[in-house]
């Protein structure tokens, strides 16, 4: 009886160790990219991280950017482009560093440019326009030749994100778990169960479900209007700072997947107002809404409702590179 207990105990420990090694080495579970709270910016990725997650490389430099280390004294050697954005620019754990659109742009534009190109990726998931402004005020523009503001459809009416949830949510860890198994069960186990529940109830969708009380349309519209105006104040202050430092500026606007392709619906009213404001301020706009509105297959550039997949990032890099060649050829000289 004792020998059998020891045998099963040994097999359990061996299986546990094997599972831990597989989760860490193969999937990178147990080593998530870590964040930190910031009183000014809201939150930032902790600096100097070098890890692999689900087979994808993630490197965070000393300025909290998903880019190789940047040296301010080298700015004259490079055609340096600073990208400020949210999770679309950040790329996420499912996208390798080399497949983020700033890195793809750096490679593509570098083939045409007469001097080395350096793309700086200053971004984080759920950053709003207020966060972009705060990051620029905190760290500056790194001697860049051009500043690109990536602003998505949801960002137009999104408040500035704060540090709520940092350290308590699986998506916003402040420290790494002790074991990979710990993260797997805590963070990925519930997701798998939810997906299983959705799959099992697929044929019963819409039955015996309680309806969530909806907020009145007037209240939502008024709230969005106030937030849109607040975000335009953030944007105006950011544009003013960039121009005061004598940097060219461009805005990259990315719509939701439901608004692109031949069958895409009409964009929200804030899109037209936003574009009008940029036109009045003579700010060039890389407008993916108009570029992809009737483009066949544009909805295949997305991995979900808003984030581009690897194919989408390639398309983004092509569009941005072509835009810079036409609008800012002096950057490469």
C-alpha positions in Angstrom: 0.0 0.0 0.0 2.8 2.4 0.9 4.8 1.5 -2.2 1.7 2.2 -4.4 1.1 5.5 -2.7 4.8 6.5 -3.2 4.5 5.4 -6.8 1.4 7.5 -7.5 2.9 10.4 -5.6 6.1 10.2 -7.7 4.0 10.1 -10.9 2.0 13.1 -9.8 5.1 15.2 -9.0 6.7 14.1 -12.3 3.6 15.0 -14.3 3.3 18.4 -12.5 6.9 19.2 -13.3 6.5 18.2 -16.9 3.4 20.3 -17.2 5.1 23.3 -15.7 8.1 23.0 -18.1 5.8 22.6 -21.1 3.7 25.7 -20.1 6.8 27.8 -19.5 9.1 26.7 -22.4 6.5 26.0 -25.1 3.8 28.5 -24.4 5.6 31.2 -22.3 2.9 30.9 -19.6 4.2 32.2 -16.3 6.1 35.1 -18.0 3.5 37.7 -19.0 4.5 41.2 -20.0 4.3 43.2 -16.8 2.8 46.7 -16.3 3.2 49.4 -13.7 1.0 52.2 -12.5 1.9 55.7 -13.5 0.3 58.8 -11.9 0.8 60.8 -15.0 0.3 58.4 -17.9 -2.1 55.9 -16.2 0.0 52.8 -16.7 3.1 51.7 -18.6 4.8 48.4 -19.5 7.6 47.9 -17.1 10.9 48.7 -18.7 13.6 46.3 -19.8 11.5 43.1 -20.4 12.7 40.5 -22.8 10.4 37.4 -23.1 8.6 35.0 -25.3 4.9 34.5 -25.0 3.0 31.8 -27.1 6.1 31.7 -29.3 6.2 35.4 -29.9 9.0 37.7 -28.9 8.2 40.7 -26.7 10.9 43.3 -25.9 10.2 46.4 -23.8 13.0 49.0 -23.7 13.9 51.5 -21.0 11.3 54.0 -22.2 8.5 51.4 -21.9 8.2 51.0 -25.6 7.9 47.7 -27.6 11.0 48.5 -29.5 14.7 47.9 -29.3 16.6 50.2 -27.0 16.6 53.8 -28.2 19.5 56.2 -27.7 18.7 59.8 -27.9 22.2 60.8 -29.1 21.7 58.6 -32.2 18.7 60.5 -33.5 20.7 62.2 -36.4 21.8 58.8 -37.7 18.2 57.5 -38.2 15.0 58.4 -39.9 13.2 58.0 -36.6 9.5 57.7 -36.5 7.6 57.7 -33.2 4.3 55.8 -33.1 1.9 56.6 -30.3 -1.0 54.3 -30.0 -3.1 51.7 -28.2 -3.3 47.9 -28.5 -3.5 48.1 -32.3 0.1 49.5 -32.3 1.2 47.4 -29.3 0.2 44.2 -31.2 -0.5 42.0 -28.2 0.9 38.7 -27.1 -0.4 36.9 -30.1 1.8 39.0 -32.5 5.5 38.6 -32.7 7.6 41.8 -32.2 8.8 41.5 -35.8 5.2 41.3 -37.1 3.9 44.5 -35.4 3.1 47.2 -38.0 5.8 49.6 -36.7 8.5 47.0 -37.1 7.1 45.9 -40.5 7.1 49.6 -41.5 10.7 50.0 -40.4 11.8 47.1 -42.6 9.7 48.2 -45.6 10.5 51.9 -45.4 14.1 51.2 -44.8 14.5 49.6 -48.2 13.5 52.9 -49.8 15.1 55.3 -47.4 18.7 56.5 -47.9 19.5 56.3 -44.2 18.6 53.7 -41.5 15.0 53.8 -40.3 14.0 53.4 -36.6 10.4 53.0 -35.6 9.6 53.6 -31.9 6.5 51.8 -30.6 5.1 53.7 -27.6 1.8 52.1 -26.9 -0.3 49.9 -24.5 -3.6 48.2 -24.6 -6.6 50.4 -24.0 -4.7 53.7 -24.0 -6.9 56.6 -25.0 -5.9 59.9 -26.6 -5.4 61.3 -23.1 -2.8 58.6 -22.4 -1.0 59.4 -25.7 -0.8 63.0 -24.6 0.4 62.1 -21.1 3.2 59.8 -22.5 4.4 62.5 -24.8 4.4 65.1 -22.0 6.3 62.7 -19.8 9.0 61.4 -22.2 9.0 63.8 -25.2 9.4 62.8 -28.8 12.9 61.3 -28.8 14.3 63.5 -31.5 12.0 61.9 -34.0 11.6 63.1 -37.6 7.9 62.3 -37.6 5.2 61.5 -35.0 2.3 59.2 -35.9 -0.8 59.1 -33.7 -2.7 55.9 -34.1 -6.3 56.7 -33.1 -9.0 54.0 -33.5 -12.8 54.4 -33.8 -13.4 53.6 -30.2 -10.7 56.0 -29.0 -12.8 59.0 -30.2 -15.1 58.6 -27.2 -12.9 56.6 -24.8 -11.9 58.2 -21.5 -8.2 58.3 -20.5 -7.4 54.9 -19.0 -6.1 54.9 -15.4 -4.3 52.3 -13.3 -7.5 50.6 -12.0 -7.0 46.8 -12.3 -3.2 46.9 -12.7 -1.9 44.1 -10.6 -5.3 42.5 -10.0 -6.4 41.5 -13.5 -5.0 38.7 -15.6 -4.6 41.1 -18.5 -2.7 43.7 -16.4 -0.2 41.8 -14.2 2.3 43.8 -12.1 4.4 40.7 -11.1 4.9 37.3 -12.6 3.2 34.3 -11.0 5.2 31.9 -9.0 4.3 29.0 -11.3 3.1 28.8 -14.9 0.4 26.3 -13.7 -0.9 29.1 -11.4 -1.4 31.5 -14.3 -2.9 28.7 -16.5 -5.6 27.8 -14.1 -6.3 31.3 -12.9 -6.3 33.2 -16.2 -6.8 30.7 -19.0 -9.0 28.1 -17.3 -12.0 30.4 -16.9 -11.7 31.5 -20.6 -11.8 27.9 -21.8 -14.8 27.2 -19.6 -16.6 30.3 -20.9 -15.9 29.2 -24.5 -17.2 25.7 -23.7 -20.4 27.1 -22.2 -20.9 29.3 -25.3 -20.4 26.3 -27.6 -22.8 24.1 -25.5 -25.5 26.8 -25.5 -25.1 27.7 -29.2 -28.4 26.1 -30.2 -30.2 27.7 -27.3 -29.0 31.3 -27.9 -31.6 33.9 -27.2 -33.7 31.6 -25.0 -34.3 32.1 -21.3 -31.9 35.1 -21.2 -32.5 38.1 -19.1 -32.3 41.4 -20.9 -29.9 43.9 -19.6 -31.5 47.3 -18.9 -30.3 49.7 -21.5 -29.3 53.3 -20.9 -31.3 55.9 -22.8 -29.9 56.9 -26.2 -30.0 60.5 -25.3 -27.9 59.9 -22.1 -25.3 57.9 -24.1 -25.1 60.4 -26.9 -24.6 63.3 -24.4 -21.9 61.4 -22.5 -20.1 60.5 -25.8 -20.3 64.1 -26.9 -18.7 65.3 -23.7 -15.9 62.7 -23.9 -15.4 63.4 -27.6 -14.8 67.1 -26.9 -12.5 66.2 -24.0 -10.5 64.0 -26.3 -10.3 66.7 -28.9 -8.8 68.9 -26.2 -6.2 66.3 -25.5 -5.5 65.9 -29.2 -5.2 69.7 -29.8 -2.7 70.0 -26.9 -0.7 67.0 -28.3 -0.6 68.5 -31.8 0.5 71.9 -30.4 3.4 70.2 -28.5 4.5 68.3 -31.6 4.5 71.4 -33.8 6.2 73.4 -31.1 9.1 70.9 -31.3 9.0 71.4 -35.1 8.1 67.7 -35.9 5.8 66.7 -38.7 2.7 64.9 -37.6 0.3 62.4 -39.1 -2.8 60.5 -37.7 -3.5 56.9 -38.5 -7.2 56.2 -38.1 -8.3 52.6 -37.9 -12.0 51.6 -38.0 -13.9 48.6 -36.6 -14.0 45.5 -38.8 -17.8 46.0 -39.2 -17.2 49.2 -41.1 -14.8 48.0 -43.8 -15.2 45.9 -46.9 -17.9 46.1 -49.6 -20.6 45.1 -47.0 -19.3 47.4 -44.2 -21.8 49.6 -42.4 -21.6 53.4 -42.1 -19.0 54.7 -39.5 -20.3 56.5 -36.4 -20.9 60.3 -36.6 -17.8 61.1 -34.6 -15.6 59.9 -37.5 -16.8 62.8 -39.8 -16.4 65.3 -37.0 -12.9 64.0 -36.2 -11.8 64.2 -39.8 -13.1 67.7 -40.2 -11.1 68.9 -37.2 -7.9 67.4 -38.6 -8.6 69.0 -41.9 -9.0 72.4 -40.3 -5.7 72.0 -38.5 -3.9 70.7 -41.7 -3.0 67.4 -40.0 -2.5 64.7 -42.6 -4.6 61.6 -42.0 -4.0 58.0 -43.1 -7.7 57.2 -43.2 -8.2 53.4 -43.3 -11.9 54.0 -43.1 -12.0 55.5 -46.6 -9.2 53.2 -47.9 -10.8 50.0 -46.8 -14.5 50.9 -47.0 -15.1 49.1 -50.3 -11.9 47.1 -50.4 -12.6 43.4 -51.0 -11.2 41.2 -48.3 -10.4 44.1 -45.9 -12.3 42.4 -43.1 -9.7 39.6 -43.3 -7.1 42.0 -42.0 -8.6 41.6 -38.5 -8.2 38.9 -35.9 -11.2 40.2 -34.0 -13.5 43.3 -34.1 -10.7 45.8 -34.0 -7.2 44.4 -33.9 -5.3 43.6 -37.1 -3.8 40.1 -37.6 -0.3 39.6 -39.2 -1.8 40.1 -42.6 -3.4 43.3 -41.5 -0.2 44.6 -40.0 1.5 44.0 -43.4 -1.2 46.0 -45.1 -0.8 48.8 -42.5 2.9 48.9 -43.1 2.4 49.2 -46.8 -0.1 52.0 -46.5 2.0 54.0 -44.0 5.2 53.5 -46.0 3.5 54.7 -49.2 2.0 57.6 -47.5 5.3 58.8 -46.1 7.0 58.4 -49.4 4.4 60.7 -50.9 4.0 63.2 -48.1 7.3 63.3 -46.3 10.1 62.4 -48.7 12.5 64.8 -46.8 12.6 62.4 -43.8 14.9 60.0 -45.6 17.4 62.7 -46.7 
